[in-house]
Amino acid sequence: MLVFQSFAVWCLLASDLQLFATALETCKTAWFDEGDVSRDGDSELLSDLRRKHWTRICSNPVDMEAQTVSGVKSQYTRNTFHTFSASEGLLCLNSEQKLRQCDDYKVKFTCTGQFCSECRTRWFDHDDPTRNGDYEVLSDLQKIHPGEICPQPIAIEVQTVSGEPASNTSDTFLNYDATYGFACANADQGGRSCEDYRVRFTCPKEFCQVSEQCRTRWLNGDTPSDEGDVESILQLLKTFPGQVCKNPISIGAQTASGISANHTGDTYLSYDVTFGFACINAKQKSKQCEDYQVILTCPSDFCQGCRTRWFDLDDPTRRGDYETLLRLQTLYPSQVCSKPVAIEAMTVSGVPAHQTGDVFQVGMSALLELVLRMERCTLKPPLSGCERAKAAGGLGSRVTD
C-alpha cells in the first residue's frame, strides 16, 4: 500500500513538473506600432493592440519591451511614461514631459504557455557564430526550409544549441523578434563571440491545421528551356484552372522524378508563395536546371468545396496498401473526377495518414498520384507493414488533399 501511495505521489509530482515546465516556456511576439505620435503623445496600450491583433498577442503577457521606431531602447530616451507594463502596454503623454515630447514607440511582448506551443515549428539552427556572429534570419530560414515556417510567425523562441534560453546568457542581441528572426553580433559582445543559437517559431494555429488538410497535387506547368524552369503561381493558375489557390500558405518543390529541390544542387531565383518557384540556367554554375514540380498548401476555405465519399479498395498485403487513382477511376467512373485537385487519406479506424509513422510512395504517373496524404513523402519502395488505409479523391474543383 505504501509503495502504491509513493508511486501515486510521484506521478502527481511528475505531472505537476510537466505542467510547470510548459508554463515556463516563453516566446516573444513581433513588434507592434499602432499609435503614431499625436498632439497628446504616443499610445501602444495592450487592450487596443489585442483588439486588432488578438491572435498575435497573448491575453496575459509576462513582460514587455519598448523602443523607438528608430531602434532606441525606451530606457535610453528621456521620456516619462504614464503607463509602462506588460499587463497594460505603453502610454506616453506629452503633457507629462519636461524636456521634450514623446517619441514614436513600438512594443513587443513576452508570452508563456499554450500561446507559444499551440502551433510551433521545430528548432532551426542555420548559422554558426562565425566572425560576424550568429544570424538565424526568418527570411533565410523560410527559403532553406520552404513550407515548414508560416509566412508571418506570431512569436519566436531562442535558445543555445545546448538548450539554454537566450535570456539566461550574457549576450547582447541585435535582433530578436518574430518578424525578423534572431541576430547576435560578435561586435556587440565586448571582445568575445556569441553563443551558437537555434530558433523556433509560433505560427497561427490555422497554419498547423491547414498544412495537414488542404494541399494541391503535384503541379508541373513548365518544362526546362534555355532559360530554365519556372513554376509561377500566376502561370499555374492559368494552366490548372480551379486546381490552384490564389493565396497559398506554403510551397514545396521537387524534380519530376521525385528528388527534393533542396537536394539537387540548383540555385533558385525564387522559392516562395509570393511568386512561386523559379530556377534560371544562367544562375547555375555547371549544369542546367532540373525539371521541377510544385505542391501548394492552401487556406482551408479552398478545400471546402466538393469531396468524394471514402474509398477502401486494397488491404495491406505483402506489397503494401495501394489506393491508386487509376483503379478508383476505373471502378467508379462516375464518382471520381478525371483530374482531382487533392487527396485525403486515413486508416480505416480513422487515424490521419501523417500520424501513422508509415513511409509513403508517390509518383509513377497516374498509377500512384498519391498513395496517402503526407506533408513530405519519401520515395522508398516497396512499402512494408503499412496501415490499412482508405483514400478519398476530390470530385470537382475544390477538395481536401
Stockholm file with secondary structure:
# STOCKHOLM 1.0

chainA/1-401         MLVFQSFAVWCLLASDLQLFATALETCKTAWFDEGDVSRDGDSELLSDLRRKHWTRICSNPVDMEAQTVSGVKSQYTRNTFHTFSASEGLLCLNSEQKLRQCDDYKVKFTCTGQFCSECRTRWFDHDDPTRNGDYEVLSDLQKIHPGEICPQPIAIEVQTVSGEPASNTSDTFLNYDATYGFACANADQGGRSCEDYRVRFTCPKEFCQVSEQCRTRWLNGDTPSDEGDVESILQLLKTFPGQVCKNPISIGAQTASGISANHTGDTYLSYDVTFGFACINAKQKSKQCEDYQVILTCPSDFCQGCRTRWFDLDDPTRRGDYETLLRLQTLYPSQVCSKPVAIEAMTVSGVPAHQTGDVFQVGMSALLELVLRMERCTLKPPLSGCERAKAAGGLGSRVTD
#=GR chainA/1-401 SS CHHHHHHHHHHHHHHHHHHHHHHHCEEEECCBCCCCCCSSEEEEEHHHHHHHCTTTSCSSCSEEEEEETTSCBGGGSCCCCSEEETTTEEEEEGGGCSSSCCCCEEEEEEEETHHHHTTBCCCBCCCCCCSSEEEEEHHHHHHHSTTSSCSSCSEEEEEETTSCBGGGSCCCCSEEETTTEEEEEGGGSSSSCCCCEEEEEECCHHHHHHHHHCBCCCBCCCCCCSSEEEEEHHHHHHHSTTTSCSSCSEEEEEETTSCBGGGSCCCCSEEETTTEEEEEGGGCSSSCCCCEEEEEECCGGGGSSCBCCCBCCCCCCSSCCCCCHHHHHHHCTTTSCSSCSCEEEEETTSCBGGGSCCCCCCBTTTTBSCSSCCSSCCCCCSCCSCCCEEEEEBCSSCCCC
#=GC SS_cons         CHHHHHHHHHHHHHHHHHHHHHHHCEEEECCBCCCCCCSSEEEEEHHHHHHHCTTTSCSSCSEEEEEETTSCBGGGSCCCCSEEETTTEEEEEGGGCSSSCCCCEEEEEEEETHHHHTTBCCCBCCCCCCSSEEEEEHHHHHHHSTTSSCSSCSEEEEEETTSCBGGGSCCCCSEEETTTEEEEEGGGSSSSCCCCEEEEEECCHHHHHHHHHCBCCCBCCCCCCSSEEEEEHHHHHHHSTTTSCSSCSEEEEEETTSCBGGGSCCCCSEEETTTEEEEEGGGCSSSCCCCEEEEEECCGGGGSSCBCCCBCCCCCCSSCCCCCHHHHHHHCTTTSCSSCSCEEEEETTSCBGGGSCCCCCCBTTTTBSCSSCCSSCCCCCSCCSCCCEEEEEBCSSCCCC
//
